[in-house]
Structure formats: C-alpha cells, structure tokens
Amino acid sequence: MSSEHHFDAVARAAAEGVSRRQIVRMLAGGIAGGTLVTGFTSRMAWGATNPCIERCSFLSGRERGACLRICNQCRAEGGQICQGGTGTICCEADANCCVSHVGEMCCPPGSHCCIGRKGALSCCPDETECCGNQCCTPGQCCHTGLPFSVICCPPDETCCFDPDSGPGLNRCGTVDPATGNCVPV
C-alpha cells in the first residue's frame, strides 16, 4: 500500500471513531511496510456502512467524537440513538425518543413524549394526553387563555368559557344550561 493511501486509511479511521490504540497499530504497520491489521480492515469496512457516521456528520471536533462513541456503543447494545438540541443519548430499542431545543430523553414503552413550556420534556402514559407540562385524561386539558396557563380539569369538570374572567379566557367547571357560562363546581 502506498504511503498516500495508507495516510488516507488512517485519516478515515480516525474520523470514523476508531480507537487511538488501533490507529497507532495502523501507523506502526505502515512504518514497517506491512499491510493493515485484519481487525482494522474489517472495522473500516464496517465503518463504511456505519449509520453513525452520517448521523454525526453535522458535528465537529469533540462533539462529533462523542456522538460517534455514543452512537457506536448504542448500536452494539441494540439500542436506538436519540439526538436532539443538546446532544446524543441512547434509548432502549422499544423506547420513544423525545427531543426539543433544550434536550432529549427516552420515554419507556407505554408512554409518549410531552413537550411542554419552553421545550421541557416529560413522558405521559399512553392513555393520557400532553397538556402543557402535565399529563391529563383525554378531553380534560384546558387552555385558560393566559400565557402558558394550561391545566388538567378534574374528572367531573370540563374546560369552558369563563365570561367573568375576561374575553377569551377559560376555566374548569360545568356549563350552566340557562346562561351557557362556565360555573365552578
């Protein structure tokens, strides 16, 4: 192998997350005029089809290296990569990956992502719905109309218009059949 091709192989291996120890072995093999160690050849062939390279390609420097390490280890353990606004984590294969601009997290099976105020992440059981930063019984989520004011109504109440609170405001209660207004329970 020519020195130019050997250098390219070492550079590719470094970019693909090959360990320093293996790179030193590659360099030693090139200096001695030998060929690549069989382990490197198979590792590099695996790296050529490694989806982690594509997944981490938008990062650079240490962030890219960390992404590649997490991704490769996660793949080896049978997990799935969850990559969000702040980094890369490994989720169980059957988990739900949740991402927002402030982070990433894994929700276990039987739950779903809830992205709340300011991108806060939480997990809600599948039988509930995400309501702000809370998990509500379906149909019980109430957007009061005030900025970031979302509440879960109790089971015997509903979200209804509240004329006493101001235009466009809601609250939990029941609808008075005579007036059509929301009254507290």
Secondary structure, 3 states (H helix, E strand, C coil): CCHHHHHHHHHHHHHCCCCHHHHHHHHHHHHCCCCCCHHHHHHHHHHHCCHHHHHCCCCCHHHHHHHHHHHHHHHHCCCEEEECCCCEEEECCCCEEEEECCEEEEECCCEEEEECHHHCEEEEECCCEEECCEEECCCCEEECCCCCCEEECCCCCEEEECCCCCCCCEEEEEECCCCCCEECC
